[in-house]
Amino acid sequence: MDKNVLSQLQQQAVALAGVAQAARLVDQISKTGSYPPDFVEASVHSLFVFEPDSAEDLYNGISGVKLGLHNLCSLLADKHATENQNLTRYVFSLLYLERKFSANQEMMSVVRARLEHTSFRAEHFSSHVNELCQSVSGIYQDTLSKQRFRIKVTGSPQHLQDDRNADIIRALLLSGIRAAFLWRQLGGRRWSLLLRRRKLLQASQSLSRGLGVV
């Protein structure tokens, strides 16, 4: 699908799908210790797209956020469904934490500078995604983990205590905040999830159908 034909509402849906994708991946890793590598890579690499022309540029195309679109459709259709409980909690926690983060210009500058430094290393030394996650995890721990509000990740102690899983989870949480920031830049607001839920659902379903998801 040509990115130039996406409406603002569809752009918002892509950005919000980035939040949902991070949320679903965090939930999956914390419970099972496993994850789909392609979507983890797409989410983590979105942190190094500093000046996107459109929402899908964060993920190198809409297909990079296919998992997020699928879960966003599910959440918008029925956020109270049992299987969506953790997804809903993580999504709204990410949206809330992004607001707190955006109000702290000093912290935003630190995160941006450290991501740019990590991006330089990734480009010149071909860092594997696990190495990137380790670096990004350190950024998250030194900044967002210091906020009064922190996202509580629940799951299996065995998987949560694994250092590699913990690094990936923190990197994904930061990618979710990145997507939430873009969603708000595009005019997204928490109240719109209630008042424009049906339109957002239709936009998400349309994008998903284009990818063969629904």
C-alpha positions, 0 to 999 in steps of 0.5 A, spaced: 500 500 500 502 506 498 504 510 504 501 517 500 494 514 500 494 513 507 489 518 511 491 521 518 486 516 521 490 511 518 497 514 520 494 514 527 492 507 526 499 505 524 502 509 530 497 506 535 499 499 532 506 500 534 504 501 541 499 495 541 505 491 538 510 493 543 505 491 548 503 484 545 510 482 544 512 484 552 506 480 554 508 474 550 516 474 552 514 475 559 509 469 559 513 464 554 520 467 553 519 466 546 517 471 540 517 473 533 524 475 531 521 479 525 516 484 529 521 485 535 526 487 530 521 492 526 519 495 533 526 496 536 529 499 529 523 504 529 527 507 535 532 509 530 528 512 525 528 519 528 525 523 522 520 519 519 516 522 513 510 517 515 508 513 521 509 506 517 516 509 515 518 507 523 517 500 521 520 500 514 512 499 511 506 497 514 508 490 514 513 491 520 507 492 524 502 487 522 502 484 529 500 490 532 494 492 527 492 485 528 492 486 536 489 493 535 483 491 531 482 485 537 483 491 542 478 496 539 473 491 538 473 488 545 478 491 550 474 487 556 476 480 552 480 476 557 485 475 552 486 482 551 487 484 559 494 485 559 494 488 552 490 493 554 493 495 561 500 495 557 497 500 551 494 505 556 500 504 561 505 506 555 500 512 553 500 515 560 508 514 561 509 517 554 505 523 556 510 524 563 516 522 558 514 528 553 513 533 559 521 532 561 525 535 556 531 534 559 530 526 559 528 526 552 534 530 550 538 524 553 534 519 550 535 522 543 542 523 544 544 516 547 539 513 541 543 516 536 550 514 539 547 507 539 544 508 532 551 510 529 554 503 533 549 499 529 550 502 522 558 501 523 558 495 527 552 491 524 550 490 531 545 484 532 538 485 535 540 482 541 546 487 542 541 493 540 536 491 545 542 490 551 544 498 549 537 500 549 535 497 555 540 501 559 537 507 556 531 505 559 533 503 565 537 510 566 531 514 564 524 512 564 525 507 569 527 513 574 520 516 573 515 515 579 510 511 574 513 505 572 510 499 567 509 493 571 511 487 567 507 480 569 509 473 567 513 467 569 519 469 573 523 464 569 522 468 563 522 475 567 529 473 570 532 472 564 537 477 562 536 477 555 528 477 555 529 483 560 533 487 555 528 485 550 522 487 554 525 494 556 527 495 549 520 494 546 517 498 552 521 504 549 519 502 542 512 503 545 513 510 547 516 512 541 510 509 537 505 513 542 509 519 541 508 519 534 501 517 535 500 524 539 504 528 534 499 525 529 493 528 533 491 522 537 489 523 544 486 518 549 479 520 549 479 519 541 480 511 543 473 512 546 470 517 542 473 515 535 474 507 537 469 505 531 473 509 526 479 507 528 477 500 528 475 501 521 481 504 519 485 498 522 481 493 519 482 496 512 490 496 513 490 489 516 486 486 510 491 490 505 496 485 509 492 479 509 491 479 516 483 479 517 
